[in-house]
């Protein structure tokens, strides 16, 4: 059955707060056993936070806009309360759960957001320009656009999500999550406006989506705030086009729990600061991950963004003195084409080497593209980690064991080669295997392949 929010008193004039009318339609629909709550096309619904309920499909007709209210005091706070010390609990997705959410659901199975309309996070009501290269807010965290927790058999299809002031779509502790053919269109300078962040969730499919955002486009999380749930496991990402000022595809940095069984294929990454990143700083482990048939185009952005244009980076380093990073093993890359300002980068830790990595038919073309300095690798964040000045290699690996390069190729192009070095550099890597590797050093004085 359909429930049209105009019938529940919504004004849809872009000025009146329609939250009460939208919520009444959602509640009525759920209490009746479920159906569609429809936001009519061609109208703008200005709204404070709303809470989705089980068996409800929030459907935005083409041309409908659900715009977030600019007053943070009207937002739902899923984790408001007092700590034992009497301090108001304002968490972050890194340490606790999100503090503010525009669209929220918990323990609500069989929910959906669908249609061809737009959900607008009204980002510039919560952020300000702090440098020529990014904006941020006076408080942290800003509202998550959509946060759903412990909801199973859920779908997000077709809709446009735009102008998020913080993370855009954050399913946490959810099972059987379908995210299909959505568009996330965030400003490329709004810090922390991640696209899709599955967190402690299982059986997740992200299919045919286009994501443009600052920070990470698709980032698998296993945050400390949701540790009552299990690992992030059984994830398929396919057919996506991604643009980011940080990482396009990422596992971590919030990795307190484990990540297992992830398949990524048939994606195109363009004009991005970092392509694929597995970045472990907490105690969670990563195992059984496959990337295939991916085109990666990276370029350096300002150093306020993590990354130095690495097309692929895998690293495990302790977050701080009291946090030991997890182990990374069983990673596969096949049929990957990279056109980048930097090379592939692997960096394990003493006593915690990366293990069992296969590169097969990975082609890396390195050339100068931007105005920013080159010859750098970014290890941020982490205890004592920073941007390191090292001549760029096509493949740079240290403290990584049982790495296989099969039919891989490195080329350096252009006339700005002073920051580039070896085709392959390996340090403290046991059982390195190369089959059909092609590559020459960028300039005289460097070996084509250097193993130390």
Secondary structure, 3 states (H helix, E strand, C coil): CEEEHHHHCCCCEEEEECHHHHHHHHHHHHHCCCEEEEECCCCEEEECCEECCCCEEEEECCCCEEEECCCHHHCECCCCCECCCCCECCCCCCCCCCCCEEEEEECCCCCEEEECCEEECCHHHCCEEEECCEEECCCCCCCEEEEEECCEEEEEECCEEECCCCCCEEEECCEEEEEECCEEECCCCECCCCCECCECCEEEEEECCEEEECCCCEEEEECHHHCCCCCEEEEEEECCEEEECCEEEEEEEEECCCEEEEEEEEEEEEEECEEEEEEECCCCCEEEEEEEEEEEEECCCCCCCCCCCCCEEEEECCCECCECCCCEEEEEEEEEEEEECCCEEEECECCECEEEEEEEEEEEEECCCCCCCCCEEECCCCCCCCEEECCECCEEEECEEEEEEECCEEEECCCCCCCECCCEEEECCCCCEEECCEECCCCCCCCCEEEC
